[in-house]
Amino acid sequence: MNYIKHLTGFFEKVAIDKTLNPTHVSLYIALFQFWNCNRFKNPISISRDEVMRISKISSKATYHKCLKNLHSLGYINYEPSYNPFKGSHVYLFNFSDDLKPIQKSERKPKIEPLFEQVDEQALNKSCTSDETSSEQALVPSINYINNTNNLNIENVSNLNKQAKNFEEIKNFQLKNENLKEEKSSAKKEKEEMLETLDDANRQMLQTFANSNENQIKNSWQKSSAKKEEKEFVVTSSIVEKPKLEEIKSYFQENNFPELEAQKFFNYFSSNGWLVGGKTPMVDWQAAAQNWILNSINFKDNTTNSPPNRAKHLNTGTDKDYSEPL
C-alpha cells in the first residue's frame, strides 16, 4: 500500500468536507499511526487512553463524538467492544485508489476485499493476571514506535554535539596556526632588518637594547629598595615594650594609682601591645594618657548611680499582711 497516496486522498476529502474540524483530523491521524504499526492490516485494536494521548484530545465526550462522526461519514468503520479488557476494532479504508484515473478496462468492480480479518489480538501477558479476569489487556502497538522515535532523537542530538566539538577543535587549531605564522613572520622581519642595517646601526640598536635592560634593572632595584625602607620604617617605629616599673612611675607622676598602671600593663601585654587589636603601639606614654582620660570619664559615669526605687516596692520577711495598705 502506498500510504503517501492514501494520505493525499484523505486530505483531498477533508478539504471538500465542511463538517470536519481539527479534532477529526488529529483523531484520524492517530488511528492511521496505529494502522501503520499494524502493517496496514484491518482491523486494528485501539485503546481509548492511548488514542486520546496521541491525538491530544482531553475530553472523552469529544473523542467518542469524533469517532462516531468519522464512522458515519465513511472514513472508518468503528466497532466498539464495550469491554474494558478488550480493545475496540477499527477498519480504515484505502483512499489511494481515488487518485488514480480508472481506465475503461478496469471499470469492472473488483471482488477483492479492502481489508483482511484478524482472528487474534496481541495480548499483554506481563501487565495482567489470572485473578482479575479471564481476558487480558491489549498491547498498544504505538509504544514501540514511540521508543524508536526517542532513540532517533537521541542519535540526532549526539551527532549535533559531535559536529560542534569538531568545529571547536578545528577553530582552535586554526588559531594556533595563525599565531605561529605571525611569530615566524615577525622573526623574519627582524632578521631582514638586521641584515639590511650597517655595522654602525647594528651597534646603535644593541646599545639601545642594553640601555632598556639597564633601565628595567634600575627601576626594579629602586622599587625593592623602597619596599625595604618602608619595612624598616615600620619596624623601627615600633618602640620596645615598656616595663611595669616604668608604667607605675609614669602613672604616679600623673597622680594616678598603681592599680590602673597594673591594669594598663596587663591589658596591652595580653594583646601583644596592639592599639585597637590591629596596629602595633608606637608611643606607650600617649596610650597611657588616653587610658587615664578614659578611666576618669568611666568613673564619672559610674558615680551617677541609678535613682532609688520606691521604698514601698521593697518587701521583707517580717511584713504583716493583716495591716491595711
Secondary structure, 3 states (H helix, E strand, C coil): CCHHHHHHHHHHHHHHCCCCCHHHHHHHHHHHHHHHHCCCCCCEEECHHHHHHHHCCCCHHHHHHHHHHHHHCCCEEEECCCCCCCCEEEEECCCHHHCCCCCHHHCCCCCCCCCCCCCCCCECCCCCCCCCCCCCCECCCHHHHHHHHHHHHHHHHHHHHHHHHHHHHHHHHHHHHHHHHHHHHHHHHHHHHHHHCCHHHHHHHHHHHHHHHHHHHHHHHHHHHHHHHHHHHHHHHCCCCCCHHHHHHHHHHCCCCHHHHHHHHHHHHHCCCEECCCEECCCHHHHHHHHHHHHHHHHHHHHCCCCCCCHHHCCCCCCCCCCCC
